[in-house]
Amino acid sequence: MIEAVKIKTERLILRQWQDADRDPWRAMNADPEVMRYFPAPLTADESDALMTRCRDGIAQHGAGFWALERMQDGQFLGFVGLNCIGHDIAVKGQWEIGWRLARHAWGQGYATEAATASMAHGFGPMALPRIIAYTASTNLASMAVMQRIGMTHAAAEDFDHPLLPEGHPLRRHVVWEKIA
Ligand SMILES: CC(C)(COP(=O)(O)OP(=O)(O)OC[C@H]1O[C@@H](n2cnc3c(N)ncnc32)[C@H](O)[C@@H]1OP(=O)(O)O)[C@@H](O)C(=O)NCCC(=O)NCCS
């Protein structure tokens, strides 16, 4: 097991997951607005399973989808970080940057602040040559974060999500990239 990196920014801490994150994490994954660009909100069991995958990824790689904590009051806000894509989609095997915040944490620049620090970790200590991000083609809030952290649209790599049927409004996915 690699020691989990802890990253601090001006207002935020990106850290390994803790048991106390489980309940606020379940609540945000059950929020239809947070999960608007995913097929469905998550059940408690699905949320727990994803928390375990995030935790294991950080334990395995040192970096991962870190739990995001506000420094000022210790409030859990969601996750931001880096992930080696393991599931069977067109971008499998590549390192992605991703984010999901509870609704109360939107509109304050937290995703951009944490993503900037994650990028620096990916291109610095991890020496990744390229980091991608992908999302449903209608998820403008997520693409705005990509743009703010200096990513550009790698349109030739856009893909249809294999788990969503033809005609599903979330099927088309865009791929953005940043080169080291
Ligand atoms: C994607 C997501 C993280 C974006 O959140 P966000 O709050 O729009 O993004 P940021 O945290 O970077 O905040 C930027 C906003 O904060 C504002 N802001 C306020 N105070 C700020 C500050 N001190 N510094 C920077 N920005 C600040 C910015 O002006 C911007 O507002 P605008 O969108 O009205 O222009 C959020 O919508 C989310 O979690 N969605 C659900 C999950 C999801 O879809 N994830 C992506 C799937 S791939």
The ligand as a Tripos MOL2 file, in Angstrom:
@<TRIPOS>MOLECULE
LIG
   48    50     1     0     0
SMALL
NO_CHARGES

@<TRIPOS>ATOM
      1 C1        -19.4690   20.0590  -11.8450 C.3       1 LIG1
      2 C2        -19.5070   20.8410  -10.5320 C.3       1 LIG1
      3 C3        -18.4570   20.3250   -9.5750 C.3       1 LIG1
      4 C4        -19.2370   22.3120  -10.8520 C.3       1 LIG1
      5 O1        -19.4260   23.0790   -9.6970 O.3       1 LIG1
      6 P1        -19.2830   24.6730   -9.7670 P.3       1 LIG1
      7 O2        -19.6670   25.1800   -8.4430 O.co2     1 LIG1
      8 O3        -20.0070   25.1780  -10.9690 O.co2     1 LIG1
      9 O4        -17.7370   24.8730  -10.0660 O.3       1 LIG1
     10 P2        -16.6510   25.5890   -9.1310 P.3       1 LIG1
     11 O5        -16.6040   24.9380   -7.8010 O.co2     1 LIG1
     12 O6        -15.3960   25.6260   -9.9110 O.co2     1 LIG1
     13 O7        -17.2410   27.0490   -8.9290 O.3       1 LIG1
     14 C5        -17.2990   27.9830   -9.9870 C.3       1 LIG1
     15 C6        -18.3460   29.0280   -9.6950 C.3       1 LIG1
     16 O8        -18.0770   29.6040   -8.4060 O.3       1 LIG1
     17 C7        -18.0180   31.0360   -8.5330 C.3       1 LIG1
     18 N1        -17.1670   31.5310   -7.4170 N.ar      1 LIG1
     19 C8        -17.6600   32.0850   -6.2910 C.ar      1 LIG1
     20 N2        -16.6510   32.3570   -5.4340 N.ar      1 LIG1
     21 C9        -15.5140   31.9780   -6.0380 C.ar      1 LIG1
     22 C10       -14.1410   32.0280   -5.6610 C.ar      1 LIG1
     23 N3        -13.7560   32.4950   -4.4690 N.pl3     1 LIG1
     24 N4        -13.2220   31.5420   -6.5200 N.ar      1 LIG1
     25 C11       -13.5730   31.0520   -7.7140 C.ar      1 LIG1
     26 N5        -14.8840   30.9970   -8.1410 N.ar      1 LIG1
     27 C12       -15.8280   31.4620   -7.3020 C.ar      1 LIG1
     28 C13       -17.5220   31.2380   -9.9500 C.3       1 LIG1
     29 O9        -17.8200   32.5330  -10.4210 O.3       1 LIG1
     30 C14       -18.3330   30.1720  -10.6920 C.3       1 LIG1
     31 O10       -19.6630   30.5990  -10.8140 O.3       1 LIG1
     32 P3        -20.4450   30.5840  -12.2310 P.3       1 LIG1
     33 O11       -20.5850   29.1370  -12.5990 O.co2     1 LIG1
     34 O12       -21.7320   31.2180  -11.9060 O.co2     1 LIG1
     35 O13       -19.5740   31.3050  -13.1780 O.co2     1 LIG1
     36 C15       -20.9090   20.7040   -9.8660 C.3       1 LIG1
     37 O14       -21.8620   21.2350  -10.7400 O.3       1 LIG1
     38 C16       -21.2740   19.2600   -9.5370 C.2       1 LIG1
     39 O15       -20.7830   18.6930   -8.5570 O.2       1 LIG1
     40 N6        -22.1620   18.6710  -10.3490 N.am      1 LIG1
     41 C17       -22.6670   17.3430  -10.1040 C.3       1 LIG1
     42 C18       -21.6720   16.2520  -10.3690 C.3       1 LIG1
     43 C19       -21.1550   16.2510  -11.7840 C.2       1 LIG1
     44 O16       -21.9060   16.4440  -12.7390 O.2       1 LIG1
     45 N7        -19.8550   16.0210  -11.8880 N.am      1 LIG1
     46 C20       -19.1770   15.9380  -13.1480 C.3       1 LIG1
     47 C21       -19.4360   14.6620  -13.7860 C.3       1 LIG1
     48 S1        -18.2250   14.2910  -14.9960 S.3       1 LIG1
@<TRIPOS>BOND
     1     1     2 1
     2     2     3 1
     3     2     4 1
     4     2    36 1
     5     4     5 1
     6     5     6 1
     7     6     7 2
     8     6     8 1
     9     6     9 1
    10     9    10 1
    11    10    11 2
    12    10    12 1
    13    10    13 1
    14    13    14 1
    15    14    15 1
    16    15    16 1
    17    15    30 1
    18    16    17 1
    19    17    18 1
    20    17    28 1
    21    18    19 ar
    22    18    27 ar
    23    19    20 ar
    24    20    21 ar
    25    21    22 ar
    26    21    27 ar
    27    22    23 1
    28    22    24 ar
    29    24    25 ar
    30    25    26 ar
    31    26    27 ar
    32    28    29 1
    33    28    30 1
    34    30    31 1
    35    31    32 1
    36    32    33 2
    37    32    34 1
    38    32    35 1
    39    36    37 1
    40    36    38 1
    41    38    39 2
    42    38    40 1
    43    40    41 1
    44    41    42 1
    45    42    43 1
    46    43    44 2
    47    43    45 1
    48    45    46 1
    49    46    47 1
    50    47    48 1
@<TRIPOS>SUBSTRUCTURE
     1 LIG1         1 GROUP 0 **** ****
